[in-house]
Amino acid sequence: MFANIPLPAADEIIDLMARSSKDERPFKVDLTVGVYKDTNDNVVLMKAVKKVDQQLANAGRNKGYVGSKGDLEYVQLLQELAFAGQEINGYVSGIQTAGGSGGLRAILDLIKLANPEAKIWVSNPTYANHIPTIMAAGLAYEEYPFIDDKTMTLDESGLFNTLEKLGENDVVLLHGSCHNPSGLRLTLQHWEQIAQLSKSTKFFPLIDTAYQGFADGLNEDAAGLITVANTVERLALCVSCSKNFGLYSDRVGAAYILSPTQEEANKAQAQLAIMSKPTYWVPPSNGAEIVKTILKTPELKKMWSDELAQINVSIKGIRAKLCAAFRNYSGNNYFDYILSQEGMFAMLPATEEQMESLRDEYAVYGLNNGRINLASIPEQQIDYFVKSVLAVTRASK
Ligand SMILES: Cc1ncc(COP(=O)(O)O)c(C=O)c1O
């Protein structure tokens, strides 16, 4: 049966992680994987998450199936968090999913059901799993301009000139905050412009919120979503709790649809649930139980959001130190773009070959497209990292 199937291309991140783990050079800097780590290279287990996880284990976890819509109390609490507790015009319905990825897939399946001709527009560049998920759902995709790769800043005219030409068969996939991989920031004015364009051209907004709390704060990071939701009649939202709760392997997420009527919202929710069944039957419940308990218990919610705010401060500090070091060693302010961005990621102005030279000659690991997870750079390695990047990209003038 499987003798003649092709071997798929290797996964870039998994491959680089394996390569880096074999690299024993003591000055190695590994910035490949998109998880938040502490300065000792450990994935952070957040205090509130650890506490609830232990409590649930001590109480004896209920391992029964949850319904195919998931735990609706969790779905409601996560919705309130995603929309920063704001009232939205219209009806929001949702389901619990296996991570934000499961949420995205469920939404794409629903779009395919509603309009098989729909075309999904993704930013160029975008998160590595977006295009494969769109293709797996059997939908067409195209890219809209996003980064100006000379200045590493937002290609505003490219973005808006493309969006204004779209129509009702077009779905625009947007990152709620902390764009992966670029780290580029959309201002509130950008979001207002996007919302107005969606209203006038009738393209459908699909927002992927995977880093709420990593840009300016939990409520602040919801501003783009809220702006769009209060301008258009319909949108879709997938939410991931992988990063902001540090629950990567527990697969915690949700999918939501905003509709103008209760009836449409109910139908969308029922279809989302039905369509996840042939893939994994019902969503995993352990992580969702942890998130639900944190969100509904004020002391735990405070403990969690305080720790997230601390992570945010730390990332901003690293951005500032990186910029200062780049200014210092390059003698120019080209790399100041890093300071105006948000979240864990930034892109280096480097070609694939230059990224390979960084690994090969300097033991500095980033992705081929130049993405680095700057949140995990140890402070004492900032100078070495910056000097290596400058040596390879010859940006030093
Ligand atoms: C933009 C974006 N969406 C979704 C995900 C995946 O989230 P999850 O692990 O919850 O499936 C990621 C993970 O890196 C991401 O960057």
The ligand as an SDF file (V2000), in Angstrom:
LIG
                    3D

 16 16  0  0  0  0  0  0  0  0999 V2000
    0.2400   32.4070   14.1850 C   0  0  0  0  0  0  0  0  0  0  0  0
    0.1320   31.0600   14.8280 C   0  0  0  0  0  0  0  0  0  0  0  0
   -1.0390   30.4100   14.8160 N   0  0  0  0  0  0  0  0  0  0  0  0
   -1.1750   29.1960   15.3710 C   0  0  0  0  0  0  0  0  0  0  0  0
   -0.1080   28.5620   15.9700 C   0  0  0  0  0  0  0  0  0  0  0  0
   -0.2830   27.1730   16.5160 C   0  0  0  0  0  0  0  0  0  0  0  0
   -0.8880   27.1510   17.7280 O   0  0  0  0  0  0  0  0  0  0  0  0
   -1.1900   25.7770   18.4590 P   0  0  0  0  0  0  0  0  0  0  0  0
    0.0940   25.2390   18.9850 O   0  0  0  0  0  0  0  0  0  0  0  0
   -2.1300   26.1650   19.5420 O   0  0  0  0  0  0  0  0  0  0  0  0
   -1.8200   24.8650   17.4770 O   0  0  0  0  0  0  0  0  0  0  0  0
    1.1280   29.1910   16.0060 C   0  0  0  0  0  0  0  0  0  0  0  0
    2.2830   28.5100   16.6010 C   0  0  0  0  0  0  0  0  0  0  0  0
    3.4090   28.8210   16.4280 O   0  0  0  0  0  0  0  0  0  0  0  0
    1.2430   30.4620   15.4200 C   0  0  0  0  0  0  0  0  0  0  0  0
    2.4170   31.1080   15.4190 O   0  0  0  0  0  0  0  0  0  0  0  0
  1  2  1  0
  2  3  1  0
  2 15  2  0
  3  4  2  0
  4  5  1  0
  5  6  1  0
  5 12  2  0
  6  7  1  0
  7  8  1  0
  8  9  2  0
  8 10  1  0
  8 11  1  0
 12 13  1  0
 12 15  1  0
 13 14  2  0
 15 16  1  0
M  END
$$$$
